[in-house]
């Protein structure tokens, strides 16, 4: 997974949590420009347009994510 530079300057960075039973849960979190670790992640960021795979499934997932994020 890569670090994605979102419109407006926020970064979507990968995160991994491990549950008590050992299950790994991979996801993302947003890092805003005023966050202490923003500059560290920015060095690895790619613009959102470059991060998509241009497949129909990917576009559908991005559309659902964007609509959920704006709700």
C-alpha positions in Angstrom: 0.0 0.0 0.0 1.2 3.5 -0.7 0.8 6.9 0.8 -1.7 9.0 -1.2 -1.8 12.8 -1.4 -5.5 13.7 -1.3 -7.0 16.9 -2.7 -6.6 19.6 0.0 -3.3 18.3 1.2 -4.2 15.5 3.6 -2.4 12.2 3.3 -3.9 8.7 3.4 -1.3 6.5 5.0 -1.4 2.8 5.7 -1.9 1.4 9.1 -2.0 -2.1 10.6 -3.6 -3.2 13.9 -3.3 -6.6 15.5 -6.3 -7.9 17.4 -6.0 -9.8 20.6 -6.4 -13.1 18.7 -3.5 -12.2 16.4 -5.6 -11.2 13.4 -4.0 -8.4 11.4 -6.4 -5.6 10.2 -4.9 -3.4 7.5 -6.4 0.0 6.8 -5.6 3.7 6.4 -5.7 6.9 8.4 -5.6 10.5 7.3 -2.6 12.7 8.3 -3.4 16.4 8.1 -0.8 19.0 7.1 -0.5 20.3 10.7 0.2 16.8 12.1 3.7 16.2 13.6 4.5 13.2 11.2 3.1 14.9 8.0 6.5 15.8 6.5 7.8 12.3 7.1 4.9 10.7 5.2 4.9 13.4 2.5 8.2 12.2 1.2 6.5 8.9 0.2 3.2 10.3 -1.2 1.9 10.0 -4.7 -1.1 12.1 -6.0 -4.5 10.4 -5.8 -4.8 10.3 -9.6 -1.6 8.3 -9.9 -2.5 5.9 -7.1 -5.7 4.5 -8.8 -5.4 1.4 -10.9 -8.0 2.7 -13.5 -10.1 -0.4 -13.3 -13.9 -0.3 -13.1 -13.8 -2.0 -9.6 -11.3 0.5 -8.3 -13.4 3.5 -9.6 -16.5 2.0 -7.9 -14.6 1.6 -4.6 -13.2 5.1 -4.8 -16.7 6.6 -5.5 -18.1 4.7 -2.4 -15.2 5.8 -0.3 -15.6 9.5 -1.3 -19.3 9.5 -0.7 -18.9 7.9 2.7 -16.1 10.4 3.6 -18.3 13.3 2.7 -21.3 12.1 4.7 
